[in-house]
Amino acid sequence: MKTAIVHDWLVSVAGGEKVLKLMHDLFPSPIYTLLKNPKALKGTFFEDKKIVSSFIEKLPFSTKLYQKYLMFFPFAIEQFDLSEYDVILSSSHCVAKGVLTRFDQLHICYCHTPMRYAWDLYFQYLNESNLKKGIKARLAQIILHYLRMWDITSAKRVDEFIANSKFVANRIEKLYNKEAKVIYPPVDVNYFQPCYEKDDYYLTASRFVPYKKVDLIVEAFSKMKDKKLVVIGDGPDMKKIKSKASKNIEILGYQNDETLKKYLSKAKAFVFAAIEDFGILPVEAMASSTPVIALSKGGVKESVVENKTGIFFNEQNIQSIMNAVEKFEKKDFDLYKIREHAMKFSEERFKKEFNDFVLEKISHLDGK
């Protein structure tokens, strides 16, 4: 049984690539992707793997400006000839699920999310890109309209969907009219060390982009001057976030994994205000025996247990965050049980569930 793996792009090693690595561990196969960045992959698991890339990689400045070539992605992914394989495993948040397959091939897609900028983040994407009026705005709207049509069409090529959360499974059902098996993504929970004696600070960590809502967290703590907040991350919103920070807020910028690990283990709570498809960092916090204060929307509702491993707030606004912090400080948490709960999202659990699902579907392949 010959297998191939398809992944959107390999220009860095982040959460999606951790899923890809374990997929490859289970089913060693050539990896087909729009483009790769050899410098970013140097010294990583992917450095010596067989990777087949598309013409996107040969376009000017593709490794840095690849998103500028978005309109060519559907055409590029369809150019891969996968006819020699029996099973196609795709890891998709953009176009990887759209590869062309024969009727007698099995295509299983691990869907991190349907492409959010073409669907539920469409208007936010246009606003943040300053594409409200003019020729460029109309061109962007036409391209995204085309992507939505292609996205629905290409979803029909997938035989089995796996979603990384119930939240994403619901979106797959609404957009593609298909059911999806939920297998939560792997978290390297054993990397994080629990600490049962906490320091007196709250922590948030994220890329500084608008939908992460780090600015709201900073504003909320600026109004709670008796509480210390440590902020880890970097990105386009850095200037905006710094401008809202008071003296009780320490902005550390980008930090490596070891530093993040240290701060996660000692924080009294991790604060999270984004709507994420799953949300790895809250699980990493819980693996560090640290409670989570989070928005009660998205995948985090499936990983955090209210009043046992964390506290939820209902709205993305300053007052809602402040109320949640006040509620948190009146409650005692069993830090040992928080760590124990996080173990349910381990890499070993992911590998077993993914392997079992794929092998079950392969067993039915002869009757396809």
N, C-alpha and C positions, 0 to 999 in steps of 0.2 A: 504494500500500500504506500504509494508515493505521496508525500505532502509538500505543500508550499505555504509560506507565510507571507501575508501582505500587510504593510504598515504604511501610514500616510507619509511620514518623512522621518529621517534620522539625522537631525541636526544638533541634538543634545540628548542627555540621558535624564529623563524626569519620570513622573509617575507612569505614563503610558509605556515608556520603554522598560520599566520594571515588569509590567505585565508581559510585554513582548519577550523579555528574557526568559521568563518562566514558561511561556508557550514554547519557546525554542528548546528549553531544557527537556520538556516532555516530548516534543516532536521535532527533533533536529531537522532543519529544512533550509533551503535557500530563502532569503528574505528579499521580497520585491518591495521597492519603495520609490516614491517620487524623486527623492534626492537624499544624499548623505553628506555629512561634513566630516571628512577623515580626521581633521584636527580635533574636533570635539569627541570623536570616538576613540582616539588614541588612548591606550591604557585601560579601555573598558572591555566588557564582555564581547562587544560587537566588533572589536578591532580586526579580528582574524576570521570573522564569519563570512560566508558567501553572501554578498549583497548585490542585487541587480537593481540599478536605478534607471530612471526615465530621462527623456531629453530635457526635462526641467533643470536637471543638474548642470547642463551645458549652457544654460542661458546666463547672461551677464549678472554677476553678483548674486547668484542664486542662493548661496548658503546664508546670506544675510538678509536678502530682500525677496525671499521665495514667496512670501504672501502676496507680493505685487503681481505674481503670475497666477493668481487664483482662478481666473477665467479659463486657463488652460489645463487645470488639474483633472477635470472629468475626461477630457480627450487623452491626456497622458496616461491615466490609470488604465484606460481601455486598451492601450497598446501592448500591454504585457501578454505574452503568449504562454498561457498556463495549461495548454492542452495535454502535456505529458503527465500531469498530476491527477491523482484520484480524489484527493481531499485538499481543499483550500481553507486555510484558517486566516481570517483577517482581523486586525486590530485597528479599529476605525473610529475617528471622531470627525473625519472630513470626507474623503472620497475612497478610502481603501476598500470599502464594501462594494464598490462599483465595478470591480474587475469582471471581465467577461468569462463565463464558464459554460460548458456544455450541459445538457440536461442530465447526463449520467455522472457528472461530478458532484461531490458534496461540498457545499460552501457554508461554513460556520463562521459567523461574525461576532467577535467580542466588541460590543458597541459601548464606547466610553460615553458617547452622547451623539444624537443627531446634530449636524452642524448648526450650532447655536446662533452664529451671526447671520445665518440665512433665515432663521425661524424666530424664536422667542426673543433674541437680542437684536433683531433686525433694526428697529428704530434707534435703539441705544447705540449700535455700531455706526449708523449714519451720523447721529448727533456727535458722537465722540470723534469721528473722523472729519467733522465739519463739512459733511456732504448733505446739506439741507436744500441748497439751491444751485442752479447753474448746470452747465453741460456735464461737468464731472459727477455731480450728484445724480443726474439722470442716467449716466452711463453705469454708475455703481448700482443703481436700482434695477436696471435692465439685467446686469450680470447676476445679481442676487436672485432676481426672478427666474432666470434661466437655471441657476443652481438649485432652486427649490424644485423646479420641474424635474430636473435630472435626478435629484436626491430621491424623490418619490419613485421614479422609474427604476433606478438602480437598486432600490430596496427589494424589489421583486426578484432580483437575482440571488438573494440570500436565502438559503434553505432553512437555516436555524439561527436565530438571534440569541446572544447572551448579553444581558444588560448588567452594568456594574452597580445598579441599585434599583429598587422598586420605582423610585422617582424617574429614572431613565426608562425603565420598562413601560411606565405609563405614557411617556412621550413617544416611544416606539409604537405603541398601540394606537395612539391618536394620529400620528403622522403617517405611519406606514401600514396601519391596520394589521399588524402582526404581533403575535405573542412572543415574549422573550423570557428565557430562563434567567433568574437573577443569581449571579455569582459575584460576590463582593470582591473588589480588587485586593491584591496581596499587600500587606504592610509588614515591613521588616521589624516586627514588634520586639524581637530579641535584641535588636541593636540598641534599643532605648532602655535605660537603667531606671528602675523605680527609686524614688526617694521619699521617705515617709516623714521627714522633717523639712517643712517648707519654709522658704524665705518670704518676706513680706512684700511681694510684688506680683502684679498681674502681667501676663505676657500675651502679645499677639504677634504673629509672623505671617508674612504674605508677600507676594509681588504687589507693588504699589500701582495698581490699575483701578479704574473707577468701580467696577462691579464687586471688588473685594471689600469695599466700604471701610477701609482702614481709617479714613478721615473721620468717619462717624464715631469710631471707637476712641480716637484721639480727642475729639471734641467732648465726648462724654466724660472722659477722665480729666479733661481740663476743667470741668465743673466739679470734680471730686478731688480737690487738691490735697486731701489727706490720704489719698491712695496712690501708690506708685505704679506706673505702667511702663513696661519695657517693650519696645517695638523693634522687630527685626525684619529687614527686607529692603528692597530698592525697586525703582521703576519710575515711570513717567510722572506719577503723582507725588514724588518726594518733596518738591518745593511746597506744594499745597498742604501736605501733611505736616511739614515742619512749621508752617505758618500758624497752624492751629494748636501746636503743642505748648503747654505751660511747663513750669519748672519741675513738676512732679512726673514728667514724661521723659523717658530716655530713649532716643532714636539711635539705634546702633548701625543702621544700614545693613548691607548684605553681610552675612556671616556664614562660615562653613558649617558642615554637618555636625562636627564635634562641638562647636560653640552652641549651636541650636539645641543639641541634645542636652548640654549642661543647663541651659536656661529653662528648657521644658521640664527637667527633673526637679528643679528648685522652685518653680512658680507655684503660687497658691491656687491659680486658675489660669486656663487658656481661654482667651476671648475671641470669638469667631462670628463675623456678621455677614458673610457672603452666602449667596444661594449657589451651592455647588452640586454637581451631579452625584458625587460621593463625599469627598473631603477627606484627604489623607491626614492632614495635620491634626485634626481633633483626635483621630485614633492614635497617632504618635504621642499626643499629650497624655491620653489615657494609659498608653503603654508605659509612660513615665510616672504613672500613679497620680496624674494631675487632673482634677476635675475640669469640665468644659462649660463655659457660658456661651451659648450659641443661639443664633436665629433659628426658629422652629420651622424652617422650610428647606426643601432639598434633601439630599442624601444624608445629611448629618442627623436627621430625625430617626434614621435607621441604625446609626452607630452609637448615639448617645442615649442613655436611659434616664429620663427625667427624674430628678431627685435621688438618683442612685449613682450615676456617673457624671451628672452635670445639671445645669439649669437652662431652661429655654426662655427666650424673649420673642414676642410675636411680630414686632415691627422693626423695620430698618430705620430707626430714628434714635436720637440722643436720649430722650427720656426713657424709652424702652430698655436701652442698655443700662442706664443708671438704676432703674428699678430692679433689673436682674442681678446686678452686682449687690445691691442692698439685700435682696432675697438670699443670695448666695452666702453672704456674711452671717446670716442668722441660722444657717444650716450646717450640720456636721456630716462629713462624708467618710465612708470607709475606704481609705486609699488602697488597701489590699484588694478589695473587691473591684475597684476601678481597674487596676492592673490585670486582674483575672479576666475581667470582661474583654479587655483589649486583645487578649490571646485568641479570641474567636476569629480575628481577622488576619491570622498568620499566613505566611507564604505556603506553609505545608497544607493548610486547609484549602487555599486556592488551588494548589496543584492537584490535590485529590479530587475536588469538585469538578475542575475543568477537565481533567483526564477522564474521569468517569463519564461525563456528559459526552465528550467527543467519541470515546470508544463505543458508547451505546448507540450513537448515531451511525458510526461506521459499520456496526454490526448489521444495520438495516440496509446498507448500501447496495447489496446484491439485488435487493427487491425493488430498487428505485426505478 
